[in-house]
Amino acid sequence: MMDSVEESSKMKYREDKNGNKLSILGYGCMRFTRKGASIDIDKAEKEIMEAINNGVNYFDTAYVYPGSEATLGEILKRNKCREKIFIATKLPHFMVKSKKDLEKYFKEQLKRLQTDYVDYYLMHMLTDVQTWNRLKALGADDWLKEKVQNGQIRNVGFSYHGNTETFLQLLEVYDWDFCQIQYNYLDEHSQAGKRGLKAANKKGLPVIIMEPLRGGRLVNLLPEKAKNIIKENSKKRTPAEWAFRWLWNQPEVTCVLSGMNSLEMLRENIDIASNVEVGEFTKEDFDLIEQIKNELNRNIKVGCTGCGYCMPCPKGVDIPGTFHSYNLMYSENKKSGRHNYLMCTAVRKNPSSASQCVECGKCEKHCPQHIEIRKELKNASRELETPVYKIAKTAVKLFKLY
């Protein structure tokens, strides 16, 4: 573990299961500013060092983020500050075909990062239990144990996009040290959701949050009425501040990642992170969030709350996930909805597409919203299962990506 963590007098920290103090604001390194085909390393250096000097100590990157690991490694070397921070990076397990590949990719990552250990190592976008079992069959379990024992990996975790039930299953298949989920006030009852967050916390796992602003959706793409609700509130918080504070209000949230690529954004986020407390939200604050969500969901197609009472489907259909993606097409845009659907239903060993429905009707008997699930699954399938989706689904099978 890190010998010492230099804490800013302002930044807040929350502990992981091993007693490491992680800054509640983490630096997502996927969105460094690019200059032509390369990352603008001098600009990134100013931003990273500003973050470190203000107490940010958790930096998240991945093998598949072009240039990200190498940029982070070079900046830390230039400024001799590797020991001041925690590095989190991710194994591209979907590219792993043998135990030799595990070692190959890891060694390449250490070289890029110019370090001899990784603090937090994630299975990148782990999709389901079958995917983990495939990795175990290749020797991943023993390989990780060896790396932890020799100190090259300090904590093992996984990042996740998918439904709550699958996330709960993944929590049980390995003695994880931490996990990373997509979570924000719009995804409170989708993805891993609040149930997943609380379940991970109950097991003692620190939870790292990605997509806190839903890729900017909760800032720049809010409906005008939602923007006015925020503007007229007496607390005069920005949309980003409301989203961050909603997350940090919850004690189960350990660290929130933000892809900060300007000093202005960085300083705003640091200021918010330095002035929050668990449980600070009032009834009026929660009411405001609900009003914003209502405006965001005004154009949804199916009134699904993501409760999961319709599950499990005998044919494996991810019913809540399908409806969430279908609704995203109309509350955000078609691209967002279709991408979410692809990730949650096709890019996995056992697909969970809406078209697998055989109209048995079992789900409808348990739906508290009395949704005509069979009818709506047909509607969703027509719009979500595009030719691109079908090609991707076939590719997963043909190339045995999982």
N, C-alpha and C positions, 0 to 999 in steps of 0.2 A: 504494500500500500504506500501511498504518498507519505513521506516523512512528516511533512507539515503542510497545512493549507493556509496560505496567506488570505485572511478574511478582510474584506473591506469593512470599514466602520458602518457603512450604509447597507450593503448587500445582505439579504436574508439567506439562511441556509437550512436545509432539512437533511437528516441523516439517513444513510442506507442501512442495511441489516448488519454491516460490518463496522458501523460507526463513522464512516467517511461523511464529511459534511459537504453536500453538493449545493451549489448556488441554485436558488429557485428559478433563476433565469439561465437557460442553457443556450449555447451558440450553435445554431444549425449551419453547417458548412456546405450545404448543397447549392446555395444561391450567391456565391461570391460573384462580384461584378467581373465581366469578361471584357477583354480588350482584343478585338478580333477573334481568333480561334482559341486564345489562351486566357487564363485568369489574370486579372490585373493584380499582381502580387503586392505591389507597393501600396495600393489602396487597401487591399485586404489586410496588409500588415498594420496599417494605422488603425483599422477597425478592431482587429483582434487584440492589439496591445491596449487599446482604449478599454476594451471589455475586461481584459485581465487586470488592468490597473484599477478597475472599479469592482473587482471581486468576483467576476464571472469565472467559474473554474471547470465547467463541463462543456466539452467541445465534441460535437457529433458529426461524423463523416461516414463514408462508405466506399468500398472498393469500386462500385459502379458510378460514383459521382465523378465525372471527368475532371481530373486535375486537382480534386479537392484534398485528398490525402497528402499528395506531394506538396501542395501549397502550405497546408497546415504544418507539415514537418519542417519545411524550409524556414518558415517564420519563427517557429519555436527554437530552431537551431540558431538563427541569426540573433535572437534576443536572449538565448540561454535561459529559457524559462519552462523547459519541459516538466520539471518537478513541481511547478506551481499549479499545474492543471491536471484534470482527468481527461484522457482521450477515449472516446467511444467510437468504434468503427464496426463494420459489418461484413460477415462472410457471405459471398454470393453463392449460397448453397445450391441454387438452381443451375450453377455452372459446374458443380462438383460431380464427377463421375467415378472417383476412386479415392482411397485414403491419401494417395500421393497428391491429389489435387488439393486436399485440405492443407497440407504442408506447403505446397507451391504457392497458393494464394496468400496464406498467412505470411510467409517469408517476404513476398513481394510487398505486402502491406507494411511490414516492419521497415523495409528499405525505403518505401515512399515516405513514411512518417519519421524516418531517421531516429528510431527508438528501438529498444530491445524488449519492450513489453507494451501491452495494451491494457488499460484499466478496466474498460467495459467492452466486452466482445459480444456482438449480437448475431444470431442467425437472422439474416435479412429477409423480412417479409415471409416468415414462417406461416404457411397457409392452413395446415391441418395436421392431425396426428399421423396420418399415413406418410406425409412428407418427412416428419421427424423420424418415423420408423425406417424410411429409406436411408436417411443419413446414418442412423444407428447401424444398419446393415453394412454400411461402408466403413464403419469403424469410428464414427464421429464421437461417440460416447467416450471411448477409451482415449481418443486423441485429445479431447477437451480436458479429460482428467489429467493426462500427462502434462498439458500446457499449464494447467492451474498449479500442479505440484511443483513445476520448475519455475513458476513465477512469471512466465511469459504472458499469461492471461490472468487477470486478477478477479474478474467477475464475468459470469456467463449469463447471457439473456437472449431475448428474441424480440423482434419488432413484428407488428401484426396489423393486418387489414382484413376484416372479415366480420362474421357475426358473433354474438355474445356466446352462444353455446359452444362453438368450436374453440373460442378463446379459453373458456372454462376448462375444456378438455385438455388443452395444451398446458395449462398451469400444472397439471398432474403428471405429465409424462417425464419430467426431469426435475432435478433439484436446482431450479433456476435461482440466480442471485438478483435478477431484476427483469423488467420487461418495458416495452415501449409501445404505446397505443395512440391511435388517432382519437382525440377527445376534445370537445368544445361544447358550448351550450346548444348547438344545433345537433350534435351527435350524442346527446345525453343518453338516448335510448336506442342508438344504433351503433354499429361497429362493436368494440368490446363494451362500450357504454359504462354507465355508472355501476351496473352489476359487476362487470369485469374489473373495474377499478377497485371496488370494495373487496372483491374476492382475492385479488392480488395482494392488497394491503393486509387482509386477514392472514395470508400466508407469510407475511413479513417482507414482501417484496417492494422495493422502491419502484415507483411507476414514473417513467419518463413520458412526457406528453409531446406528440407531434401534431401539426396542423391546428394549432390553437385558434388561428384566425381563418381556418378553412381556405388556405391559399389566397387570403385577402378578401374572401367573400364577406366576412363579417366586418370589413372596414370599407373597402371601396365600392362594393357591389350591393350594399344595402338598399332596399326600396326607400324612396323619398320619405314616406311616412315614418319609417323606422328611424331614418336620420333625424327627422324633426322631433321624434320622441326623445332621442338622446340629447339633441340640442337644447330642448326646453327644460330638461331636468336640472334642478338647482345645483347638483354636484359638479356640473360642467366637465364631465369626463369625456374623453374621446371614445369612439367605438372600440378601438384597440384596448383601451384601458378597461372598459366594461368586460370585454372578453377575457383578458388576463386576470382581472380581479375575481371574476366568477370561478376561474380555475383555482387560483391560489387561496380562495376562501375555503377550499376543501383540504382537510389535513392529509388525505390519502394521496394527493398530488405531490410528488417529490420535486420534479424539475420540469419546467416548460421550455421547449425548444422554440427558438425564433430564428428564421433565416435573415439575419440583419445584414444589409449591404449598404448602409449609409451611417455616418456618425450621428445624424439627426435621429434616425430610427433607434439606433443603439442607445443613445442618451435618454430618449423618451422611455424606452423599455426598462432601463436601469433605474430611472427615477420611480417608475411604478413599482418595480420589484423591491425597492428600498422602503416603500411606504404602504405595505399591505400586512394584514393580520388574518390568521385563520378565524373563521366565524364572524368576520366583520360585516357581512351582508345583512341588511335589514329586510323586513317584509316588502318595503317599497322597492328595494333593489331587485329582489326576486320578481316582483310584479313587472318591473320595467323589462327585464330579460324575457318574460313571458309575452309581453306586448311585442317585442322585437321578433320573437319566434313566430308569433301569429302573423305578423306582416310577411315574414320570409316564407311561411307555409301557406299563404293565402291562395296560391295557384296549384297546390298539390292535387294529385289525381285520386289518391286512395287515402282514406282516413285511418291508416295503420299507425298505432302507437309504438310498435316494436316490442310489445309485451311478451311475445313468444308462446302464447297459449296454444297457437295453431301447430306448434312443433312438438315432436319431430314428424316430418312428412315421411310416409312409407316409401316414397320414391326418391327421397333425398333432396327435394326442392327447398332452397333457402327462401321461404316465403317472406319473412320480414325484410331480409336483405334485398329481395327483388322489388318489393314495394318501396323501400327506401330509395333504391336507384331510379325507379320509375318516377317517383316524386321529384327527385333531384333534376330530372330532365325539364321539369316545369317550374320548379322553384329557383333553379340556377340556370342551367343550359343543357342541351342534349349531350354535348361532349362530356361534361362532368358526370351526368347520370350513367352514360354508357361505359365510361372508364371505371366508375365505381362498380358497376355490374360485372364487368370483365374480371376485375380483381377479386371480387367476392364469390363468383360462381364458376368461372372457367379456368382460371390459373391455379389449379389445384388438382391433386391426384384423382379425387372423386368429384366430378362436376355436380353442381346443384342448381342447374338452369330451370327456369320456369317451364320450358317446353317438356320437361320430364313429367309434368303433372298428368295423371291418368283420370282425373276428375272423380276420385273416390268419395270426396266430400267430407272426409274425416275432419279436416281442418275447420270447416265452417261450423261444426257442432260446438267447437270450443272458443270461437272468436267472440270476445265481449263487445266488440264494435259491430257485430252482425254484418261483416263485410262479405259480399259475394266473391269469395276468394277465387273460386274456379274461373269465373268470368273475368276477374281483374288480372289473373295470371295470364290468360290468353291475350288480353290487351297489352300487358307489359311485355310479353314475349315478342309480339309483333314489332314493338318499337325498340326493344333492347337488343334482340338477337339479330343483329345486322350481318351482312356477309363478312365483315371484318371480325366480328365476334366469333362466327362459325369457323373461320380460318384459324383464329387463335386457339380455339378450343380443340381443333383437330391437331394443331401443331404440338400442343401439350402432350397429347397421346402418342403421336408419331415419334417425337424426339425424346419422349420420356423425360421431360424437363423436371418432373416431380416424381 
